[in-house]
Amino acid sequence: MSYGSYLALDTLLDAQHPMSEHHDEMLFIVQHQTCELWLKLVLHETRSAMELLAADEMRIALKRIARVKHIQRTLTDQWSVLATLTPTEYQEFRPYLGHASGFQSWQYRAVEFALGNKHAGMLPVHTTDPEAHAVLSELLEAPSLYDEFLRYLSRRGYPIPTRVLERDVTTAHELNAELVAVLTDIYRDAEQHWDVYEACEELVDLEDNFQLWRFRHLKTVQRTIGMKTGTGGSSGVGFLQRALDLTFFPELFAVRTEIGA
């Protein structure tokens, strides 16, 4: 066993195949391949956290979430590398991308499903990849990370509304006023509920980091292609702008309004 064989470097380093002769296409490929590798690890850690919460192992689940937070920072920081690509440089090889688009990343969609932003209408995009479609279908039908956390709280004796616990998990979670009240009580007496309070803040960190990644993505795209349509036919910056309004854990942000009101 050598370093190269353990990491399958022959395969990994032979996976970059520019379609054009332009120097900067290698940057574009490596950037997105690296992102996919990190997304693979985010998904690995998040699914483990979900399983651990279901088994009432919250402390280990929080360790997984902490690791995801570090990965998110790396993903956000690496946009600065792609931002060195100017509009003129990108246009030299953009036509060679055809209909390829980050919108088609099944791992990104899987992470969003795992965190709770579920949309069954996204599945048809991946019908040509049976393995990806199977993973997405499984995550669509399974409780999200937030669902598992709220079920964990219920088992701990917190009065999580039945409507929340028995909701259709194939849809995105929506703000529930009763749940806001439960979480507000936790925040108002943080010392009494310290471990749960800390877990709530870990989830807030997770969403904050995700939103920062989305924002950095938007600004990089805007800097590179302006307001043009994305390669896969998406609305480009407009699509990314709307994504900033999405939230995984709405009650954890609604609590901020309640505290001290």
VEXKETI-427332 format. One record per residue (C-alpha): x, y, z. Coordinates in nm, 3 decimals. Layout:
<atoms>
<atom px="X" py="Y" pz="Z"/>
...
</atoms>
This chain:
<atoms>
<atom px="0.000" py="0.000" pz="0.000"/>
<atom px="0.141" py="0.336" pz="-0.105"/>
<atom px="0.016" py="0.693" pz="-0.059"/>
<atom px="-0.092" py="0.707" pz="-0.422"/>
<atom px="-0.270" py="0.373" pz="-0.426"/>
<atom px="-0.447" py="0.437" pz="-0.094"/>
<atom px="-0.588" py="0.763" pz="-0.228"/>
<atom px="-0.645" py="0.625" pz="-0.580"/>
<atom px="-0.448" py="0.921" pz="-0.713"/>
<atom px="-0.416" py="0.768" pz="-1.059"/>
<atom px="-0.795" py="0.784" pz="-1.092"/>
<atom px="-0.834" py="1.114" pz="-0.910"/>
<atom px="-0.569" py="1.305" pz="-1.102"/>
<atom px="-0.684" py="1.163" pz="-1.434"/>
<atom px="-1.038" py="1.296" pz="-1.386"/>
<atom px="-0.976" py="1.644" pz="-1.530"/>
<atom px="-1.053" py="1.661" pz="-1.900"/>
<atom px="-1.088" py="2.017" pz="-2.034"/>
<atom px="-1.305" py="2.045" pz="-2.344"/>
<atom px="-1.127" py="2.356" pz="-2.471"/>
<atom px="-0.768" py="2.470" pz="-2.508"/>
<atom px="-0.817" py="2.760" pz="-2.266"/>
<atom px="-0.581" py="2.767" pz="-1.969"/>
<atom px="-0.848" py="2.857" pz="-1.710"/>
<atom px="-1.082" py="2.568" pz="-1.777"/>
<atom px="-0.863" py="2.351" pz="-1.550"/>
<atom px="-0.940" py="2.589" pz="-1.262"/>
<atom px="-1.313" py="2.560" pz="-1.332"/>
<atom px="-1.301" py="2.179" pz="-1.334"/>
<atom px="-1.085" py="2.138" pz="-1.025"/>
<atom px="-1.295" py="2.391" pz="-0.831"/>
<atom px="-1.616" py="2.200" pz="-0.895"/>
<atom px="-1.466" py="1.856" pz="-0.845"/>
<atom px="-1.323" py="1.969" pz="-0.511"/>
<atom px="-1.664" py="2.106" pz="-0.414"/>
<atom px="-1.823" py="1.769" pz="-0.493"/>
<atom px="-1.568" py="1.589" pz="-0.274"/>
<atom px="-1.646" py="1.818" pz="0.018"/>
<atom px="-2.021" py="1.773" pz="-0.043"/>
<atom px="-1.967" py="1.399" pz="-0.027"/>
<atom px="-1.815" py="1.440" pz="0.319"/>
<atom px="-2.088" py="1.684" pz="0.430"/>
<atom px="-2.350" py="1.429" pz="0.331"/>
<atom px="-2.157" py="1.150" pz="0.506"/>
<atom px="-2.137" py="1.349" pz="0.831"/>
<atom px="-2.494" py="1.482" pz="0.817"/>
<atom px="-2.650" py="1.141" pz="0.759"/>
<atom px="-2.448" py="1.007" pz="1.050"/>
<atom px="-2.570" py="1.293" pz="1.270"/>
<atom px="-2.928" py="1.209" pz="1.175"/>
<atom px="-2.879" py="0.843" pz="1.272"/>
<atom px="-2.713" py="0.941" pz="1.600"/>
<atom px="-2.997" py="1.175" pz="1.695"/>
<atom px="-3.245" py="0.896" pz="1.621"/>
<atom px="-3.045" py="0.680" pz="1.863"/>
<atom px="-3.042" py="0.956" pz="2.130"/>
<atom px="-2.666" py="1.010" pz="2.090"/>
<atom px="-2.682" py="1.387" pz="2.071"/>
<atom px="-2.327" py="1.462" pz="2.187"/>
<atom px="-2.171" py="1.254" pz="1.910"/>
<atom px="-2.422" py="1.398" pz="1.660"/>
<atom px="-2.303" py="1.747" pz="1.754"/>
<atom px="-1.946" py="1.638" pz="1.685"/>
<atom px="-2.053" py="1.547" pz="1.332"/>
<atom px="-2.227" py="1.883" pz="1.291"/>
<atom px="-1.917" py="2.065" pz="1.417"/>
<atom px="-1.713" py="1.895" pz="1.145"/>
<atom px="-1.968" py="1.996" pz="0.882"/>
<atom px="-1.934" py="2.357" pz="0.996"/>
<atom px="-1.559" py="2.346" pz="0.929"/>
<atom px="-1.617" py="2.195" pz="0.586"/>
<atom px="-1.868" py="2.470" pz="0.510"/>
<atom px="-1.607" py="2.736" pz="0.586"/>
<atom px="-1.367" py="2.568" pz="0.344"/>
<atom px="-1.635" py="2.551" pz="0.075"/>
<atom px="-1.711" py="2.920" pz="0.122"/>
<atom px="-1.347" py="3.025" pz="0.117"/>
<atom px="-1.273" py="2.840" pz="-0.205"/>
<atom px="-1.511" py="3.064" pz="-0.400"/>
<atom px="-1.233" py="3.322" pz="-0.383"/>
<atom px="-1.023" py="3.100" pz="-0.609"/>
<atom px="-1.295" py="3.076" pz="-0.875"/>
<atom px="-1.353" py="3.451" pz="-0.843"/>
<atom px="-1.012" py="3.505" pz="-1.005"/>
<atom px="-1.177" py="3.391" pz="-1.330"/>
<atom px="-1.275" py="3.704" pz="-1.524"/>
<atom px="-1.583" py="3.728" pz="-1.751"/>
<atom px="-1.359" py="3.740" pz="-2.057"/>
<atom px="-1.166" py="3.430" pz="-1.954"/>
<atom px="-1.479" py="3.232" pz="-1.868"/>
<atom px="-1.647" py="3.317" pz="-2.197"/>
<atom px="-1.356" py="3.158" pz="-2.382"/>
<atom px="-1.458" py="2.809" pz="-2.269"/>
<atom px="-1.817" py="2.849" pz="-2.145"/>
<atom px="-1.972" py="2.733" pz="-2.476"/>
<atom px="-1.795" py="2.397" pz="-2.429"/>
<atom px="-1.995" py="2.329" pz="-2.111"/>
<atom px="-2.312" py="2.267" pz="-2.309"/>
<atom px="-2.602" py="2.219" pz="-2.067"/>
<atom px="-2.380" py="2.123" pz="-1.773"/>
<atom px="-2.473" py="2.320" pz="-1.462"/>
<atom px="-2.419" py="2.312" pz="-1.088"/>
<atom px="-2.799" py="2.296" pz="-1.066"/>
<atom px="-2.759" py="1.930" pz="-1.169"/>
<atom px="-2.539" py="1.843" pz="-0.869"/>
<atom px="-2.723" py="1.559" pz="-0.699"/>
<atom px="-2.498" py="1.576" pz="-0.393"/>
<atom px="-2.586" py="1.940" pz="-0.335"/>
<atom px="-2.952" py="1.848" pz="-0.366"/>
<atom px="-2.899" py="1.557" pz="-0.125"/>
<atom px="-2.747" py="1.789" pz="0.137"/>
<atom px="-3.043" py="2.024" pz="0.103"/>
<atom px="-3.285" py="1.732" pz="0.141"/>
<atom px="-3.098" py="1.608" pz="0.449"/>
<atom px="-3.118" py="1.954" pz="0.606"/>
<atom px="-3.488" py="1.983" pz="0.523"/>
<atom px="-3.527" py="2.179" pz="0.201"/>
<atom px="-3.719" py="1.904" pz="0.022"/>
<atom px="-3.881" py="1.929" pz="-0.318"/>
<atom px="-4.002" py="1.614" pz="-0.494"/>
<atom px="-4.001" py="1.807" pz="-0.821"/>
<atom px="-3.620" py="1.795" pz="-0.819"/>
<atom px="-3.609" py="1.415" pz="-0.857"/>
<atom px="-3.681" py="1.405" pz="-1.235"/>
<atom px="-3.360" py="1.602" pz="-1.295"/>
<atom px="-3.166" py="1.294" pz="-1.184"/>
<atom px="-3.358" py="1.010" pz="-1.352"/>
<atom px="-3.062" py="0.938" pz="-1.582"/>
<atom px="-2.849" py="0.855" pz="-1.276"/>
<atom px="-3.025" py="0.566" pz="-1.095"/>
<atom px="-2.785" py="0.565" pz="-0.800"/>
<atom px="-2.824" py="0.938" pz="-0.738"/>
<atom px="-3.201" py="0.913" pz="-0.785"/>
<atom px="-3.216" py="0.634" pz="-0.527"/>
<atom px="-3.022" py="0.835" pz="-0.267"/>
<atom px="-3.240" py="1.141" pz="-0.322"/>
<atom px="-3.559" py="0.935" pz="-0.303"/>
<atom px="-3.442" py="0.784" pz="0.026"/>
<atom px="-3.358" py="1.124" pz="0.173"/>
<atom px="-3.686" py="1.271" pz="0.048"/>
<atom px="-3.884" py="1.008" pz="0.236"/>
<atom px="-3.671" py="1.011" pz="0.552"/>
<atom px="-3.688" py="1.259" pz="0.840"/>
<atom px="-3.450" py="1.553" pz="0.797"/>
<atom px="-3.180" py="1.649" pz="1.047"/>
<atom px="-3.424" py="1.900" pz="1.201"/>
<atom px="-3.701" py="1.638" pz="1.216"/>
<atom px="-3.468" py="1.403" pz="1.403"/>
<atom px="-3.365" py="1.679" pz="1.642"/>
<atom px="-3.726" py="1.769" pz="1.721"/>
<atom px="-3.813" py="1.402" pz="1.773"/>
<atom px="-3.516" py="1.376" pz="2.007"/>
<atom px="-3.648" py="1.675" pz="2.206"/>
<atom px="-3.989" py="1.509" pz="2.226"/>
<atom px="-3.833" py="1.192" pz="2.370"/>
<atom px="-3.655" py="1.412" pz="2.624"/>
<atom px="-3.995" py="1.538" pz="2.741"/>
<atom px="-4.016" py="1.871" pz="2.560"/>
<atom px="-4.373" py="1.947" pz="2.439"/>
<atom px="-4.307" py="1.935" pz="2.066"/>
<atom px="-4.642" py="1.976" pz="1.885"/>
<atom px="-4.790" py="1.650" pz="1.753"/>
<atom px="-4.852" py="1.819" pz="1.418"/>
<atom px="-4.477" py="1.874" pz="1.387"/>
<atom px="-4.386" py="1.519" pz="1.487"/>
<atom px="-4.638" py="1.361" pz="1.250"/>
<atom px="-4.589" py="1.592" pz="0.953"/>
<atom px="-4.527" py="1.474" pz="0.597"/>
<atom px="-4.147" py="1.452" pz="0.592"/>
<atom px="-4.136" py="1.453" pz="0.209"/>
<atom px="-4.214" py="1.826" pz="0.221"/>
<atom px="-4.015" py="2.119" pz="0.355"/>
<atom px="-4.075" py="2.206" pz="0.719"/>
<atom px="-4.278" py="2.524" pz="0.770"/>
<atom px="-4.279" py="2.767" pz="1.061"/>
<atom px="-4.490" py="2.648" pz="1.354"/>
<atom px="-4.588" py="2.904" pz="1.619"/>
<atom px="-4.631" py="2.641" pz="1.893"/>
<atom px="-4.280" py="2.515" pz="1.828"/>
<atom px="-4.146" py="2.871" pz="1.847"/>
<atom px="-4.296" py="2.894" pz="2.197"/>
<atom px="-4.127" py="2.569" pz="2.307"/>
<atom px="-3.789" py="2.678" pz="2.179"/>
<atom px="-3.831" py="3.027" pz="2.326"/>
<atom px="-3.874" py="2.870" pz="2.671"/>
<atom px="-3.546" py="2.684" pz="2.619"/>
<atom px="-3.365" py="3.004" pz="2.522"/>
<atom px="-3.512" py="3.203" pz="2.811"/>
<atom px="-3.367" py="2.955" pz="3.059"/>
<atom px="-3.053" py="2.847" pz="2.876"/>
<atom px="-2.874" py="2.732" pz="3.193"/>
<atom px="-3.154" py="2.490" pz="3.278"/>
<atom px="-3.160" py="2.346" pz="2.926"/>
<atom px="-2.793" py="2.396" pz="2.840"/>
<atom px="-2.725" py="2.089" pz="2.623"/>
<atom px="-3.039" py="2.143" pz="2.416"/>
<atom px="-2.977" py="2.517" pz="2.398"/>
<atom px="-2.624" py="2.451" pz="2.273"/>
<atom px="-2.757" py="2.207" pz="2.012"/>
<atom px="-3.000" py="2.472" pz="1.887"/>
<atom px="-2.712" py="2.716" pz="1.843"/>
<atom px="-2.511" py="2.453" pz="1.654"/>
<atom px="-2.797" py="2.423" pz="1.407"/>
<atom px="-2.813" py="2.800" pz="1.374"/>
<atom px="-2.440" py="2.801" pz="1.296"/>
<atom px="-2.500" py="2.532" pz="1.035"/>
<atom px="-2.766" py="2.737" pz="0.859"/>
<atom px="-2.565" py="3.058" pz="0.886"/>
<atom px="-2.272" py="2.887" pz="0.716"/>
<atom px="-2.495" py="2.748" pz="0.445"/>
<atom px="-2.637" py="3.092" pz="0.374"/>
<atom px="-2.289" py="3.241" pz="0.360"/>
<atom px="-2.193" py="2.975" pz="0.106"/>
<atom px="-2.503" py="3.054" pz="-0.100"/>
<atom px="-2.428" py="3.426" pz="-0.087"/>
<atom px="-2.064" py="3.378" pz="-0.188"/>
<atom px="-2.180" py="3.156" pz="-0.473"/>
<atom px="-2.422" py="3.424" pz="-0.589"/>
<atom px="-2.156" py="3.696" pz="-0.581"/>
<atom px="-1.904" py="3.480" pz="-0.769"/>
<atom px="-2.159" py="3.403" pz="-1.040"/>
<atom px="-2.261" py="3.768" pz="-1.061"/>
<atom px="-1.897" py="3.871" pz="-1.087"/>
<atom px="-1.833" py="3.620" pz="-1.367"/>
<atom px="-2.147" py="3.620" pz="-1.586"/>
<atom px="-2.345" py="3.917" pz="-1.458"/>
<atom px="-2.720" py="3.868" pz="-1.503"/>
<atom px="-2.697" py="3.621" pz="-1.793"/>
<atom px="-2.886" py="3.291" pz="-1.788"/>
<atom px="-2.703" py="2.997" pz="-1.628"/>
<atom px="-2.557" py="2.722" pz="-1.847"/>
<atom px="-2.825" py="2.471" pz="-1.745"/>
<atom px="-3.105" py="2.712" pz="-1.831"/>
<atom px="-3.157" py="2.842" pz="-1.478"/>
<atom px="-3.208" py="3.214" pz="-1.423"/>
<atom px="-2.854" py="3.239" pz="-1.286"/>
<atom px="-2.818" py="3.514" pz="-1.026"/>
<atom px="-3.196" py="3.544" pz="-0.989"/>
<atom px="-3.225" py="3.176" pz="-0.897"/>
<atom px="-2.942" py="3.204" pz="-0.645"/>
<atom px="-3.094" py="3.522" pz="-0.498"/>
<atom px="-3.423" py="3.346" pz="-0.429"/>
<atom px="-3.238" py="3.064" pz="-0.254"/>
<atom px="-3.122" py="3.312" pz="0.011"/>
<atom px="-3.481" py="3.336" pz="0.134"/>
<atom px="-3.495" py="2.963" pz="0.213"/>
<atom px="-3.449" py="2.848" pz="0.571"/>
<atom px="-3.401" py="2.502" pz="0.722"/>
<atom px="-3.478" py="2.581" pz="1.085"/>
<atom px="-3.726" py="2.873" pz="1.085"/>
<atom px="-3.822" py="2.851" pz="1.453"/>
<atom px="-3.461" py="2.887" pz="1.565"/>
<atom px="-3.451" py="3.225" pz="1.394"/>
<atom px="-3.801" py="3.327" pz="1.503"/>
<atom px="-3.684" py="3.281" pz="1.863"/>
<atom px="-3.458" py="3.584" pz="1.817"/>
<atom px="-3.760" py="3.806" pz="1.776"/>
<atom px="-3.927" py="3.665" pz="2.087"/>
<atom px="-3.635" py="3.701" pz="2.327"/>
<atom px="-3.658" py="4.036" pz="2.502"/>
<atom px="-3.977" py="4.133" pz="2.318"/>
</atoms>
